[in-house]
């Protein structure tokens, strides 16, 4: 069974396209193309399920058309509409310092404050507003680049220097 901490959200299936089972993916990260992945993970009825891709093509910088195996008609593909799409951390290529990434990539990373120590694991990244927040247990920690001292992608740890008093809120 795939666990939430093993993946991060990269988009949503918005609609079907044509009559041969293609769907339109609105994405925030095209990592599957950079990683040359064979599958994406969709949340179906609360369960994370891998779906193997037959082919895909980009329509824009934020939209791709994808044909999944065993979905050969618009009627069959219709059941995928509205599903959130995820990508596994394990297949994500190593990032270089100047690479682009989405904040949701950090789901499952641990936050370590330089003074307070290990704060826990990021269970969710709220990027619905300009103020991005890491959900770590009951805490909401601002995802501010100037607070981040170091990111260890291999160990999946973000070291931060949080302002005095922030953890007391």
C-alpha positions as CSV (number, residue, x, y, z in Angstrom):
1,X,0.0,0.0,0.0
2,X,1.3,3.4,-0.9
3,X,1.5,5.9,2.0
4,X,0.9,9.6,1.8
5,X,4.4,10.4,3.1
6,X,5.9,8.5,0.1
7,X,4.3,10.8,-2.5
8,X,3.6,14.5,-3.2
9,X,0.8,16.1,-5.1
10,X,1.6,17.3,-8.6
11,X,-1.8,18.0,-10.1
12,X,-5.4,17.0,-10.8
13,X,-7.2,15.2,-13.6
14,X,-9.6,17.9,-14.8
15,X,-11.5,16.3,-17.7
16,X,-11.5,13.7,-20.5
17,X,-10.1,14.5,-23.9
18,X,-11.4,12.9,-27.1
19,X,-13.0,9.5,-27.3
20,X,-9.9,7.2,-26.9
21,X,-9.5,7.5,-23.1
22,X,-7.2,10.4,-22.8
23,X,-7.5,12.7,-19.8
24,X,-6.3,16.3,-19.2
25,X,-3.9,16.7,-16.3
26,X,-3.6,20.2,-14.8
27,X,-0.1,20.0,-13.1
28,X,2.1,22.1,-10.9
29,X,5.2,19.9,-11.5
30,X,6.2,18.0,-14.6
31,X,8.6,15.7,-12.6
32,X,7.3,12.6,-14.3
33,X,8.7,13.8,-17.6
34,X,12.1,14.7,-16.1
35,X,12.2,11.4,-14.2
36,X,11.1,9.4,-17.3
37,X,8.5,7.7,-15.1
38,X,6.2,4.9,-16.3
39,X,3.4,5.7,-13.9
40,X,1.6,8.3,-11.9
41,X,-0.3,7.8,-8.7
42,X,-4.0,8.8,-8.4
43,X,-6.1,9.0,-5.2
44,X,-9.2,6.9,-5.9
45,X,-11.8,6.6,-3.1
46,X,-9.1,7.7,-0.6
47,X,-6.5,5.1,-1.7
48,X,-3.3,5.9,-3.6
49,X,-3.2,3.8,-6.8
50,X,-0.5,3.6,-9.5
51,X,-1.7,4.2,-13.1
52,X,0.7,3.2,-15.9
53,X,0.9,5.7,-18.8
54,X,0.8,4.5,-22.4
55,X,1.6,8.0,-23.6
56,X,1.4,11.7,-22.8
57,X,1.9,15.0,-24.5
58,X,2.0,18.6,-23.2
59,X,-0.6,21.1,-24.2
60,X,0.8,24.0,-22.3
61,X,3.2,24.7,-19.4
62,X,0.5,23.5,-16.9
63,X,-1.5,21.0,-18.9
64,X,-0.8,17.5,-20.3
65,X,-2.9,14.9,-22.1
66,X,-2.3,11.5,-20.7
67,X,-3.5,8.0,-21.9
68,X,-3.4,5.5,-19.1
69,X,-3.3,1.7,-19.8
70,X,-6.7,-0.1,-19.8
71,X,-8.6,3.2,-20.2
72,X,-9.7,3.1,-23.9
73,X,-12.8,5.2,-24.0
74,X,-14.0,8.6,-22.7
75,X,-16.6,6.8,-20.6
76,X,-13.9,4.7,-18.8
77,X,-11.6,7.7,-18.4
78,X,-14.5,9.8,-17.0
79,X,-14.2,8.1,-13.6
80,X,-10.7,9.6,-13.2
81,X,-11.9,13.2,-13.5
82,X,-11.4,15.1,-10.3
83,X,-8.7,12.7,-9.0
84,X,-5.6,14.3,-7.4
85,X,-2.4,13.1,-9.0
86,X,0.8,12.3,-7.0
87,X,4.4,11.4,-7.7
88,X,6.7,9.2,-5.5
89,X,9.6,10.8,-3.7
90,X,11.6,7.7,-4.5
91,X,11.5,8.4,-8.3
92,X,12.1,12.1,-8.1
93,X,15.4,13.0,-9.6
94,X,18.0,14.6,-7.3
95,X,17.7,18.3,-7.3
96,X,20.5,20.7,-7.9
97,X,20.7,24.0,-6.1
98,X,19.3,25.9,-9.1
99,X,16.5,23.4,-10.0
100,X,12.9,24.3,-9.7
101,X,10.6,22.4,-7.5
102,X,7.1,22.8,-6.0
103,X,6.6,23.3,-2.3
104,X,4.6,20.1,-2.2
105,X,7.7,18.1,-3.0
106,X,8.7,18.5,0.6
107,X,5.7,16.5,2.0
108,X,7.3,13.8,4.1
109,X,10.5,15.7,4.8
110,X,11.4,16.3,8.5
111,X,11.8,19.9,9.8
112,X,14.7,20.5,12.2
113,X,15.0,23.9,13.8
114,X,18.6,24.9,14.6
115,X,17.6,25.7,18.2
116,X,14.5,23.6,19.0
117,X,15.7,20.5,17.2
118,X,13.5,18.0,15.4
119,X,10.0,19.4,15.0
120,X,8.5,16.4,13.0
121,X,7.4,15.4,9.6
122,X,5.7,17.7,7.0
123,X,2.3,16.0,6.5
124,X,0.8,18.6,4.2
125,X,1.9,21.7,2.4
126,X,-0.8,24.4,2.1
127,X,0.0,26.4,-1.0
128,X,-3.4,27.8,-1.5
129,X,-2.3,31.3,-0.6
130,X,0.8,33.4,-1.1
131,X,1.9,32.4,2.4
132,X,2.9,28.8,2.0
133,X,2.7,26.7,5.2
134,X,4.2,23.4,6.2
135,X,1.8,21.3,8.4
136,X,4.0,19.6,11.0
137,X,1.8,17.9,13.6
138,X,-0.4,20.6,15.1
139,X,2.1,23.3,14.0
140,X,1.9,25.5,10.9
141,X,5.4,26.6,9.9
142,X,5.9,29.3,7.3
143,X,7.7,27.9,4.2
144,X,9.9,31.0,3.8
145,X,13.2,30.5,1.9
146,X,15.0,32.9,4.2
147,X,14.2,30.6,7.2
148,X,15.7,27.6,5.5
149,X,19.4,27.0,6.3
150,X,19.9,23.7,4.5
151,X,18.0,21.0,2.6
152,X,19.2,17.4,2.6
153,X,17.3,15.8,-0.3
154,X,18.8,12.4,0.4
155,X,17.9,12.3,4.1
156,X,14.7,14.3,3.4
157,X,15.5,16.9,6.1
158,X,15.0,20.6,6.0
159,X,17.1,22.6,8.6
160,X,15.5,25.9,9.5
161,X,16.4,28.9,11.6
162,X,12.9,30.0,12.8
163,X,12.4,33.4,14.3
164,X,12.4,33.6,18.1
165,X,8.9,33.0,19.5
166,X,7.4,31.5,16.3
167,X,7.1,28.0,17.9
168,X,5.3,29.5,20.9
169,X,2.3,30.7,18.9
